[in-house]
Amino acid sequence: MKRRDFLKSATVLGASLLPISPLLAAMDGRVITTGDAKPFDYAWLKGLARHLSEQPHQDHSGQIPEQLQKLSWDDYQAITYRPDHALWSDSKSPFRAQMFHLGRTFTTPVRIYQVSEGEAREIAYDPAMFNLEETDLDASQLSERLGFAGFRLHHESDWQRDIASFLGASYFRAVSQSMQYGLSARGLAIDTAAPDSEEEFPVFTRFWLEQIDDRSMVIVHALLESSSVTGAYRFEIAKDVEGVTMDIDSALYPRQEISRVGVAPLTSMYLVGENDKEVNYDWRPEIHDSDGLAIHSGEDEWLWRPLVNPPQLRYNAFATTSPKGFGLVQRDHDFDHYQDDGVFYDRRPSVWVEPRGDWGEGTVDLVEIPAMDETFDNIVSYWHPVDPLQPGQEYLYAWRLSWYGLPPQQPSLARCVATRTGLGGVVGQRREYFSWRFAVDFRGGPFPFEEPPAEGEIEAVIEVSRGRIEITSARPLEAIQGYRAMFDVVPPDDSTDPIDLRLYLRDAEGTPLTETWLYQWSPPPADQRELHNPGHL
């Protein structure tokens, strides 16, 4: 599944079929708004979304001139926005908004409005907004009805680089303090990895952009539409020293029953890491936007699940009630572990989802899709409510997204900082059977101890769904000022079915010292086990 290819080809419902008044009503800097001003607020948007949910869904994809559809990749990349045409460029606002041009795989217009003093006016497309000189486009054939593909936000901390963008279906993303993009978020996920249906990608079809009076944030409203659901979204977007925060309110109105829905979905990439080197042909030791899923359950347990690039699609669900938070995290920010001086995976942000209000019963789901290339977004995580969404009902969800280097919420316990795997057994001794080793490092929390515990007082508590555990240990690791747990897993048979593992460290009184490490390991086929386990070793 080429999710990044999908981002490039995502369709957004359009202004191209709707009449626009020729009256140019107002200007903000050199951004022109058109048509009559109309009252606007979030309540009105929810009413619109509810009304549209009662109507048949209309797909208006591909409604752009042929010359835009036939743009080459180089020509599309050559189209840039003129900064002096940015929204709010003539004000003292710390934010600017720039539009994305339609073309190539972005083939359906999205309508964008400016909101001021409770009234909204549509922003008219103008070829003068863009640098088109390096392309073969005939600007005279591009009218104000064209619309846009999306938009991005800039901040006064660095006018050259954007801090957030909304582009393709309901995808959006932001940066941390490193000003580096990484994983993406979405408005909603439907039927992700469903065994009997294709995934549905809802689309943000309209945006309303607003500056609040004190200029501390940008408010973005969005209308979401698909064949199954409509939705109203409100984003409060702010920039701080750690990165970008988004306080999100959503109202969903299903057109039909939706059994597999993902609220607050995150999409990332994991190709190669210290625990998973199946794709071993690249010179870089690690390639990933995120290295783990962190969960703070409603039961106050902290879970850490390292990501993998699996041999086949995996779908895992972690049950909880009223989750306190979850996110796809890049814990490892050491350049030496990546050696990538082009796209800088060591600078990728983490994204933490903090629910606001009671989300009830459900699961934090994790989908891992096999990938052979880093351009594939093969990791998805979201909240899945236990009850299906029903048509004719309103569902309200609110949450905060923190695009930081590390999540703003951290456990008081020691955190897992590395997971390594390899052939098990005892070095120098003949191996009579196949086993696989896990070395898991923990740091922080109570580590290092003020007074070192006696030998054997720290215990590794390990659970395995199949097979057996052997050669276990838990010992201090001075290099990280923490502890390392090690153990071997002996699979029970020649099956390649995944084996679930669970681990944490506790003291002599049984008190947990670390978060809970979860893992899912697929034993190799029998013929590969022989290659891993030659009899003379």
C-alpha positions as CSV (number, residue, x, y, z in Angstrom):
1,M,0.0,0.0,0.0
2,K,1.7,3.2,-1.2
3,R,0.3,5.7,1.3
4,R,2.6,8.5,0.1
5,D,1.6,7.8,-3.4
6,F,-2.0,8.2,-2.2
7,L,-1.1,11.5,-0.6
8,K,0.1,12.7,-4.0
9,S,-3.1,11.6,-5.7
10,A,-5.6,12.4,-3.0
11,T,-8.7,14.2,-4.2
12,V,-10.5,17.0,-2.5
13,L,-14.0,18.1,-3.3
14,G,-14.2,21.3,-5.2
15,A,-15.1,24.8,-6.0
16,S,-14.8,24.1,-9.7
17,L,-18.4,23.1,-10.0
18,L,-19.7,26.1,-8.0
19,P,-20.3,29.6,-9.3
20,I,-18.1,32.4,-7.9
21,S,-19.1,36.0,-8.0
22,P,-17.0,38.1,-10.3
23,L,-17.0,40.8,-7.7
24,L,-13.6,41.0,-6.0
25,A,-14.7,42.0,-2.5
26,A,-11.6,42.5,-0.4
27,M,-7.9,42.1,-0.1
28,D,-5.6,41.0,2.7
29,G,-2.1,41.8,1.5
30,R,-2.3,40.6,-2.1
31,V,-4.8,37.7,-1.3
32,I,-8.1,38.5,-3.0
33,T,-11.4,37.3,-1.5
34,T,-14.5,37.1,-3.6
35,G,-18.2,37.0,-3.1
36,D,-20.4,38.2,-0.3
37,A,-19.3,37.9,3.3
38,K,-21.4,35.3,5.2
39,P,-21.6,34.7,8.9
40,F,-19.5,31.8,10.0
41,D,-18.7,29.8,13.2
42,Y,-18.2,26.2,14.3
43,A,-21.9,25.7,15.1
44,W,-22.8,26.7,11.5
45,L,-20.1,24.2,10.2
46,K,-21.6,21.4,12.2
47,G,-25.0,22.2,10.9
48,L,-23.6,22.1,7.3
49,A,-21.9,18.7,7.9
50,R,-25.1,17.3,9.4
51,H,-27.2,18.5,6.5
52,L,-24.7,17.0,3.9
53,S,-24.8,13.7,5.7
54,E,-28.5,13.4,4.8
55,Q,-27.7,14.0,1.2
56,P,-26.1,11.5,-1.3
57,H,-22.4,11.8,-1.5
58,Q,-21.0,13.6,-4.6
59,D,-17.5,12.9,-5.9
60,H,-16.2,15.7,-8.0
61,S,-12.6,14.5,-8.5
62,G,-10.5,15.4,-11.5
63,Q,-12.2,18.7,-12.1
64,I,-9.1,20.7,-13.3
65,P,-7.8,21.7,-16.7
66,E,-6.1,19.1,-18.7
67,Q,-2.8,21.0,-18.8
68,L,-2.6,20.8,-15.0
69,Q,-3.3,17.0,-15.0
70,K,-0.5,16.5,-17.5
71,L,2.1,18.4,-15.6
72,S,5.4,16.6,-15.2
73,W,6.9,16.0,-11.8
74,D,9.6,18.6,-12.4
75,D,7.1,21.2,-13.6
76,Y,4.8,20.6,-10.6
77,Q,7.8,21.0,-8.2
78,A,8.8,24.2,-10.0
79,I,5.5,25.9,-9.0
80,T,6.1,27.9,-5.8
81,Y,4.0,30.4,-3.9
82,R,5.0,34.0,-3.8
83,P,5.5,35.0,-0.2
84,D,4.3,38.5,-0.7
85,H,0.9,37.0,-1.6
86,A,0.6,35.1,1.7
87,L,-2.6,35.5,3.7
88,W,-2.0,38.0,6.7
89,S,1.3,39.2,5.1
90,D,0.2,42.8,5.5
91,S,-0.5,42.4,9.2
92,K,1.6,42.1,12.4
93,S,0.5,38.5,12.7
94,P,3.2,35.9,13.6
95,F,1.6,33.6,11.1
96,R,1.3,33.5,7.3
97,A,-0.7,31.1,5.1
98,Q,0.4,30.0,1.6
99,M,-1.7,27.9,-0.8
100,F,-0.7,24.8,-2.7
101,H,-1.3,24.8,-6.4
102,L,-3.4,22.1,-8.1
103,G,-1.8,19.8,-10.7
104,R,-0.4,16.4,-11.5
105,T,-1.9,14.1,-8.9
106,F,-3.7,16.8,-7.0
107,T,-6.6,17.0,-9.4
108,T,-9.6,18.3,-7.4
109,P,-10.0,21.8,-6.0
110,V,-10.5,22.5,-2.3
111,R,-12.2,25.7,-1.3
112,I,-10.4,28.0,1.2
113,Y,-12.0,30.9,3.0
114,Q,-10.7,33.7,5.2
115,V,-12.7,34.4,8.4
116,S,-12.6,37.8,9.9
117,E,-14.9,39.2,12.6
118,G,-17.3,36.2,12.3
119,E,-17.7,36.5,8.6
120,A,-16.2,34.3,5.8
121,R,-15.2,35.2,2.3
122,E,-13.8,32.7,-0.2
123,I,-10.2,33.2,-1.4
124,A,-10.1,33.4,-5.2
125,Y,-7.4,31.7,-7.1
126,D,-5.1,34.0,-8.9
127,P,-2.1,32.8,-11.1
128,A,-0.2,35.8,-9.8
129,M,0.0,34.1,-6.4
130,F,2.4,31.5,-7.9
131,N,5.7,31.4,-9.8
132,L,4.7,29.7,-13.0
133,E,7.5,30.9,-15.2
134,E,9.5,27.7,-15.0
135,T,6.5,25.7,-16.4
136,D,4.7,25.5,-19.7
137,L,1.3,26.4,-18.1
138,D,-0.9,28.9,-19.9
139,A,-2.0,31.2,-17.0
140,S,-4.7,32.8,-19.2
141,Q,-6.6,29.5,-19.0
142,L,-6.5,29.4,-15.2
143,S,-9.5,31.2,-13.8
144,E,-10.4,32.3,-10.3
145,R,-12.7,29.3,-10.1
146,L,-9.8,26.9,-10.0
147,G,-9.3,26.6,-6.3
148,F,-6.3,25.1,-4.4
149,A,-4.9,21.8,-3.4
150,G,-4.4,22.8,0.2
151,F,-2.3,25.2,2.3
152,R,0.6,25.5,4.7
153,L,1.4,27.8,7.6
154,H,4.5,29.8,8.3
155,H,5.6,31.4,11.6
156,E,7.8,34.4,12.3
157,S,10.3,32.1,14.1
158,D,11.5,31.1,10.6
159,W,9.7,32.6,7.6
160,Q,11.6,30.3,5.1
161,R,10.2,27.0,6.4
162,D,6.6,26.1,7.1
163,I,5.4,24.7,10.4
164,A,2.2,22.9,9.3
165,S,0.5,21.8,6.1
166,F,-2.8,20.4,5.0
167,L,-2.6,18.6,1.7
168,G,-4.2,15.5,0.3
169,A,-7.5,13.8,1.6
170,S,-7.7,14.6,5.3
171,Y,-3.9,14.4,5.9
172,F,-2.0,17.1,7.7
173,R,1.3,17.4,9.5
174,A,3.5,19.7,11.5
175,V,7.0,20.1,12.9
176,S,8.8,20.0,16.2
177,Q,11.5,22.4,17.4
178,S,13.8,20.9,14.7
179,M,11.6,22.3,12.0
180,Q,11.6,18.9,10.4
181,Y,8.5,17.1,9.0
182,G,8.0,13.4,9.6
183,L,4.9,11.4,10.2
184,S,1.4,12.7,9.3
185,A,-2.0,12.8,11.0
186,R,-5.5,12.5,9.4
187,G,-9.0,13.7,10.2
188,L,-10.4,10.2,10.2
189,A,-9.5,6.6,9.1
190,I,-12.1,4.1,7.8
191,D,-11.6,0.4,7.2
192,T,-7.8,0.6,7.5
193,A,-6.4,-2.9,6.9
194,A,-10.0,-4.3,6.8
195,P,-9.9,-7.9,5.5
196,D,-13.1,-7.6,3.4
197,S,-13.2,-4.1,2.1
198,E,-10.9,-1.4,0.7
199,E,-9.8,1.5,2.9
200,E,-11.9,4.6,2.6
201,F,-10.1,8.0,2.6
202,P,-12.3,10.9,3.8
203,V,-11.4,14.3,2.3
204,F,-11.2,17.8,3.8
205,T,-13.2,19.6,1.0
206,R,-13.2,23.1,2.5
207,F,-11.1,25.1,4.9
208,W,-11.8,28.3,6.8
209,L,-8.7,30.2,8.1
210,E,-8.9,32.7,11.0
211,Q,-6.6,34.7,13.2
212,I,-7.8,35.3,16.8
213,D,-7.6,38.7,18.3
214,D,-4.4,38.2,20.3
215,R,-2.7,36.6,17.3
216,S,-1.3,33.7,19.5
217,M,-2.8,31.0,17.2
218,V,-4.4,30.2,14.0
219,I,-7.9,28.6,13.9
220,V,-8.6,26.3,11.0
221,H,-12.0,24.9,10.4
222,A,-12.5,22.0,7.9
223,L,-15.4,20.2,6.3
224,L,-14.8,16.4,6.0
225,E,-16.7,14.3,3.4
226,S,-16.7,10.8,2.1
227,S,-19.2,8.2,1.0
228,S,-19.7,7.0,4.6
229,V,-19.5,10.1,6.8
230,T,-19.3,13.9,7.0
231,G,-17.6,15.8,9.7
232,A,-16.9,19.3,11.1
233,Y,-13.4,20.0,12.5
234,R,-11.9,22.9,14.4
235,F,-8.1,23.2,14.9
236,E,-6.5,25.7,17.3
237,I,-2.9,25.7,16.0
238,A,-0.1,27.3,18.1
239,K,3.7,27.4,18.0
240,D,5.9,27.1,21.1
241,V,9.6,26.4,21.8
242,E,9.0,22.6,21.6
243,G,7.1,22.5,18.4
244,V,3.4,22.8,17.3
245,T,0.3,22.0,19.2
246,M,-3.2,21.5,17.8
247,D,-6.3,21.4,19.9
248,I,-8.9,19.6,17.8
249,D,-12.7,19.4,18.0
250,S,-14.6,17.1,15.7
251,A,-18.2,16.3,15.1
252,L,-19.0,13.2,12.9
253,Y,-22.2,12.4,11.1
254,P,-22.3,8.9,9.6
255,R,-24.2,8.2,6.4
256,Q,-24.1,4.5,7.2
257,E,-22.9,2.2,9.9
258,I,-19.1,2.3,10.3
259,S,-17.7,-0.7,12.2
260,R,-14.0,0.0,11.7
261,V,-13.4,3.7,12.3
262,G,-10.1,5.3,13.5
263,V,-10.3,8.5,15.5
264,A,-7.2,10.7,15.7
265,P,-5.3,8.5,13.2
266,L,-1.5,8.8,12.8
267,T,0.5,7.6,9.7
268,S,4.2,6.9,9.8
269,M,7.0,4.9,8.2
270,Y,9.3,2.2,9.6
271,L,11.7,0.4,7.3
272,V,14.8,-0.6,9.3
273,G,15.8,-0.2,12.9
274,E,18.0,-1.7,15.6
275,N,15.4,-4.4,16.3
276,D,14.5,-5.2,12.6
277,K,17.0,-5.4,9.8
278,E,15.1,-7.6,7.3
279,V,15.6,-4.9,4.7
280,N,19.4,-5.1,4.9
281,Y,20.5,-3.6,1.6
282,D,20.7,0.0,2.5
283,W,23.9,1.5,3.9
284,R,22.1,3.5,6.6
285,P,21.7,1.5,9.9
286,E,18.2,2.9,10.7
287,I,15.4,4.3,8.5
288,H,12.2,5.4,10.2
289,D,10.0,8.3,11.0
290,S,8.9,6.7,14.3
291,D,10.4,3.8,16.3
292,G,7.5,2.9,18.6
293,L,3.9,3.2,19.8
294,A,3.5,4.7,23.3
295,I,0.3,4.3,25.2
296,H,-0.8,5.7,28.6
297,S,-3.8,3.6,29.3
298,G,-6.9,4.5,31.2
299,E,-5.7,2.1,33.8
300,D,-2.6,4.2,34.2
301,E,-0.3,1.7,32.7
302,W,2.5,2.9,30.4
303,L,3.1,0.6,27.3
304,W,5.8,0.8,24.7
305,R,5.6,-1.2,21.5
306,P,8.6,-1.0,19.2
307,L,7.6,-0.8,15.6
308,V,8.6,-3.5,13.0
309,N,8.6,-3.9,9.3
310,P,6.7,-7.2,9.3
311,P,6.8,-10.1,6.9
312,Q,3.0,-9.8,6.4
313,L,0.4,-7.2,7.4
314,R,-0.2,-7.1,11.2
315,Y,-3.1,-5.6,13.0
316,N,-2.9,-5.3,16.8
317,A,-5.4,-3.8,19.2
318,F,-4.6,-2.7,22.8
319,A,-7.8,-2.5,24.8
320,T,-8.4,0.2,27.4
321,T,-11.1,2.5,28.7
322,S,-10.8,6.3,28.6
323,P,-7.2,6.4,27.4
324,K,-5.0,9.1,28.8
325,G,-2.8,9.4,25.7
326,F,-1.1,7.5,22.9
327,G,1.3,8.4,20.0
328,L,3.8,7.3,17.4
329,V,7.1,8.4,18.8
330,Q,10.7,8.9,17.6
331,R,12.6,8.3,20.8
332,D,16.0,7.9,19.2
333,H,17.4,11.2,18.1
334,D,21.1,10.2,17.8
335,F,22.4,11.1,14.3
336,D,25.0,8.3,14.6
337,H,22.2,5.7,14.6
338,Y,20.9,6.9,11.3
339,Q,23.9,8.5,9.4
340,D,21.4,10.3,7.1
341,D,22.6,13.8,6.2
342,G,19.9,14.2,3.6
343,V,16.5,13.8,5.2
344,F,17.7,13.6,8.8
345,Y,15.6,10.9,10.4
346,D,17.2,11.9,13.8
347,R,15.2,15.1,13.7
348,R,11.8,13.6,13.1
349,P,9.0,14.7,15.5
350,S,6.9,12.5,17.7
351,V,3.1,13.1,17.8
352,W,1.2,12.6,21.1
353,V,-2.6,12.3,21.1
354,E,-4.2,13.5,24.4
355,P,-7.9,12.8,24.5
356,R,-10.1,15.6,25.9
357,G,-13.2,14.2,27.6
358,D,-14.2,10.6,28.1
359,W,-13.6,8.4,25.0
360,G,-15.1,5.4,26.7
361,E,-14.3,1.8,25.8
362,G,-12.2,0.9,22.8
363,T,-8.7,0.0,21.6
364,V,-5.6,1.8,20.4
365,D,-5.0,0.0,17.1
366,L,-1.6,-0.5,15.4
367,V,-1.4,-1.5,11.7
368,E,2.1,-2.5,10.3
369,I,2.4,-3.1,6.6
370,P,5.3,-4.8,4.9
371,A,7.5,-2.2,3.0
372,M,10.6,-2.4,0.9
373,D,11.1,1.3,0.4
374,E,11.2,4.4,2.7
375,T,8.6,6.2,0.5
376,F,5.9,3.8,1.8
377,D,4.0,5.0,4.8
378,N,3.4,1.6,6.3
379,I,2.5,2.4,10.0
380,V,-1.0,3.5,11.1
381,S,-2.3,4.0,14.7
382,Y,-5.6,5.4,15.9
383,W,-8.4,5.1,18.6
384,H,-11.1,2.6,17.7
385,P,-14.3,2.9,19.7
386,V,-15.9,-0.4,20.7
387,D,-19.3,0.4,19.3
388,P,-19.8,1.0,15.6
389,L,-20.9,4.5,14.5
390,Q,-24.5,4.6,13.5
391,P,-26.2,6.7,10.8
392,G,-28.2,9.7,11.9
393,Q,-26.2,10.1,15.1
394,E,-23.7,12.8,16.1
395,Y,-20.3,11.7,17.5
396,L,-18.1,14.3,19.3
397,Y,-14.4,13.8,19.8
398,A,-11.8,16.3,21.0
399,W,-8.1,15.8,21.5
400,R,-4.7,17.7,21.5
401,L,-1.9,16.8,19.2
402,S,1.6,17.7,20.3
403,W,4.2,17.7,17.5
404,Y,7.3,17.6,19.8
405,G,10.7,15.9,19.7
406,L,9.4,13.7,22.6
407,P,5.8,13.6,23.9
408,P,4.9,16.1,26.6
409,Q,3.6,13.3,28.8
410,Q,6.3,10.9,30.1
411,P,6.1,8.0,32.5
412,S,7.7,8.3,36.0
413,L,9.0,4.8,35.4
414,A,12.1,4.0,33.4
415,R,11.5,4.1,29.6
416,C,12.6,1.6,27.0
417,V,15.4,3.3,25.0
418,A,16.6,0.4,22.8
419,T,15.4,-3.0,21.5
420,R,17.9,-5.3,19.8
421,T,17.4,-8.8,18.5
422,G,19.6,-11.5,17.1
423,L,20.5,-15.2,17.3
424,G,20.2,-16.7,20.7
425,G,22.3,-19.3,22.5
426,V,25.6,-19.2,24.3
427,V,28.6,-18.0,22.3
428,G,31.2,-20.7,21.8
429,Q,28.8,-23.5,22.7
430,R,27.2,-25.8,20.2
431,R,23.5,-24.9,19.5
432,E,21.2,-27.8,19.5
433,Y,18.1,-25.9,18.5
434,F,17.0,-22.4,17.2
435,S,16.4,-19.5,19.5
436,W,16.2,-15.8,19.1
437,R,17.6,-13.2,21.6
438,F,16.1,-10.0,22.8
439,A,18.1,-7.2,24.6
440,V,15.9,-4.4,26.0
441,D,17.5,-1.3,27.6
442,F,15.7,0.9,30.1
443,R,16.7,4.3,31.3
444,G,15.3,7.1,33.5
445,G,12.8,6.9,36.3
446,P,14.5,5.3,39.3
447,F,17.7,4.6,37.3
448,P,20.4,5.1,38.4
449,F,19.6,4.1,41.9
450,E,20.9,6.3,44.8
451,E,22.0,3.0,46.4
452,P,22.6,0.1,44.0
453,P,20.4,-2.9,44.8
454,A,22.0,-6.2,45.7
455,E,22.6,-8.7,42.9
456,G,19.4,-10.4,41.9
457,E,17.0,-7.9,43.5
458,I,16.0,-6.6,40.1
459,E,13.9,-9.1,38.2
460,A,12.8,-9.3,34.6
461,V,9.1,-10.3,34.4
462,I,8.6,-11.9,31.0
463,E,5.4,-13.4,29.4
464,V,5.3,-15.2,26.1
465,S,2.2,-16.3,24.1
466,R,3.9,-19.4,22.6
467,G,7.2,-21.2,23.0
468,R,9.5,-20.8,26.0
469,I,11.9,-18.3,27.5
470,E,15.4,-19.1,28.6
471,I,18.8,-17.5,29.5
472,T,17.1,-14.5,31.2
473,S,19.0,-11.7,33.0
474,A,18.5,-8.1,34.3
475,R,21.7,-6.2,35.0
476,P,22.8,-2.6,35.3
477,L,24.3,-1.0,32.2
478,E,26.6,1.8,33.1
479,A,26.9,3.2,29.6
480,I,23.2,4.3,29.6
481,Q,22.9,4.7,33.4
482,G,20.1,2.2,33.3
483,Y,19.3,-1.6,33.1
484,R,19.4,-4.2,30.3
485,A,17.0,-7.2,30.2
486,M,18.1,-10.1,28.1
487,F,16.3,-13.4,27.2
488,D,16.0,-16.0,24.4
489,V,12.7,-17.1,22.9
490,V,12.6,-20.8,21.7
491,P,9.6,-21.1,19.3
492,P,7.5,-24.2,19.9
493,D,7.4,-25.6,16.3
494,D,8.2,-24.7,12.7
495,S,5.3,-22.2,12.6
496,T,5.9,-18.6,11.5
497,D,2.9,-17.3,13.3
498,P,3.7,-14.2,15.4
499,I,4.6,-14.7,19.1
500,D,3.6,-12.0,21.6
501,L,6.0,-10.9,24.2
502,R,5.6,-8.8,27.4
503,L,8.3,-7.5,29.7
504,Y,8.9,-5.2,32.6
505,L,11.4,-4.9,35.5
506,R,10.4,-5.0,39.1
507,D,12.2,-4.8,42.5
508,A,12.3,-7.3,45.3
509,E,9.0,-6.0,46.7
510,G,7.3,-6.5,43.3
511,T,7.1,-2.8,42.5
512,P,7.4,-2.1,38.7
513,L,10.4,0.0,37.9
514,T,9.8,0.3,34.1
515,E,7.1,0.8,31.6
516,T,5.7,-2.3,30.0
517,W,7.6,-3.4,26.8
518,L,5.4,-5.2,24.3
519,Y,6.7,-7.0,21.1
520,Q,5.4,-9.2,18.4
521,W,8.0,-11.5,16.8
522,S,7.6,-13.8,13.7
523,P,9.9,-16.8,13.8
524,P,11.6,-17.4,10.4
525,P,10.7,-20.4,8.3
526,A,12.4,-23.7,9.1
527,D,14.9,-23.5,6.2
528,Q,16.0,-20.1,7.4
529,R,16.4,-21.3,10.9
530,E,19.0,-23.8,9.7
531,L,20.9,-20.9,8.1
532,H,20.8,-19.0,11.4
533,N,21.7,-22.1,13.4
534,P,24.5,-24.1,11.8
535,G,25.2,-27.2,13.9
536,H,28.9,-26.6,14.3
537,L,28.4,-23.2,16.1
